[in-house]
């Protein structure tokens, strides 16, 4: 009996670890999609920006931490029954991740700050819904999304300001 329990525990730990890796890969794939399809470049350098625009070097480290934390939050919810039990919260999470991945190509790739602003508003709404749903499943998962929501709120204001200054 003890050997069977040990095998079951090992299988459970392996499933949990693979799940975490899967969520990390998914979140960083969304980041890579946005990053590979567009670079700030000369166009961004020439835009008028508000005085409160953070330095360019700050965005990479902030987003790296946020993508990792997003993955952990999704994984925590996924652990409560997988997609079958958590279809709606995880589905809305994937929707916000899609809006997240689309923002960089819209803003930097197509040079469309107005369209990017519409996207980031949809991202903000989907993220807010995700946070609430994650909180209901596992409060710590919702709490982990608070810094992401704060950053997206700031990024929305920055996107809007750049759009207005250059429109």
N, C-alpha and C positions, 0 to 999 in steps of 0.2 A: 504494500500500500504506500509506503513512504517513497519508493522509487517512482511509482505512478504520479504521485503528487509533485515530485521533483521534476519530472518530465513536463508535467502540465505547467508548472511555474516557469520553467525555461521557455516553453512555447509562448506563454503569455508575455514574458519579458521580451522575447524576440519579436513578437507581433507589435508590441508597444514601441520598440526601438525602430522597427521598419516603418511604422506609422509616422513617427516623428521625422525620420529621414524623408519620407514621402512629402510631408507638409513643408519641410524646409526646401526640398527640391522644387516643389510647385511655386512657393513664394519667391524664391530666388530666380526661377525661370521667368516669372512675370517681371521681375526687376531687370533681368537680362534683356528681355524683349524690348522693354522701354529704353534701356540704355544702348543697346546695339543699333536700334533703328534710328537713333538721333543723338547728336552731340550738340552742346550749346553753340560752339563756334563763333564766328565773326558776327553773325546776325544777332545773337543774344548780347554780345559785347557792345554792340552799337545801340541797343535799345535804351531808352530813358527808363530809369528805375527809381523807386522811392529811396530815400536816404536810409530807411530801415531794412534794406535788402541785405541778407546775411552774405558773408564772403562765400565764394564758390566752393572752397575746399570743405565747407561745413556740410554740404548736402550729402556727399558720399557716406561719411561715417554715420550721420543721422539715419539715412535710409537703410543702411546695413543693419543697424540695431533694430529699426522698426520692422523690417522684413523678418528677422529672426524671431522677434516677439510675436508678430502676427502668426507665424507658423506654430509657435508653442501654444498660442491661444486656440487656434483651430484644432490642433492635436488634442488639447484637453477636452474640447467639446466632442471630437470624434471618438475619444475613448469611452464616451457614455453611449455606446450602442452603434457606433459607426454611422454611415450614411443612411442606413435604414431608419434608425431611431432619430437621427438629427438632420434629416434631409433639408428642412427649411432653413435652420441657422447656417448650415454649411453651404447650402445653395446660395444664400444671400452673401455669405463670405466670398464665394467664388465670383459672384457678380461684382462686388466691390473691387475684387482683385483685377477683374477685367477692366473696369473703369480706371483703376490705378495704372495698369499696363498701357492703356490707350493715351494717357495724358502726355507723356513725353513725345511720342510721334506727332500728336496734334500740335503741341506747343513748339517744340524744337524742330521737328521734321518738316511739318507743313507750314510753320511760321503763322499759326492761327491762334493767337492768344484768346480771342473771343470764343472760338470753338472749344479750346482747352478749358476755358472757364466753365462753359456749360457742362463739360465732362467732369470737372472737379466738383461741381455742385452735385451732380448725380453720385459721384464717389462719396461725398460727404453724407448724403442722405442714406445711401446703402451701408456705409460704415456705421452711421448712428444706429440703424436698424440691426446691424450685425452685433454691435456692442450690447444692445438691449437683449437680443435673443441669446447671445453667449452668456450674459450675466444670469439669465434665468436658468440656464443649464448648469453652469459652473461660475459662480461670481468672480473667481480669480481670472477666468478667461475674459470676462467682460472688462475687468480692471486692467488687464494687460493691454487692451485696445485703447485705453484713455490717452496715453501719450501719442499714439498714432492719430487719434481724432484731433488732438490739440495741434499737432503738426499740420494735418490736412486743413484745419481751420486757418492757420497762419499762411499756408501755401495758397489757399483760396484767396485770401486778402491780397497777397503779393501778386498772384496771377491777375486779379481784377485791377489792381493799381497799374501794373505794367500794361495791360490791355488799354486802360483809359488814358495813360500817359502817351501811348504810341498809336492810338486809334485816330 
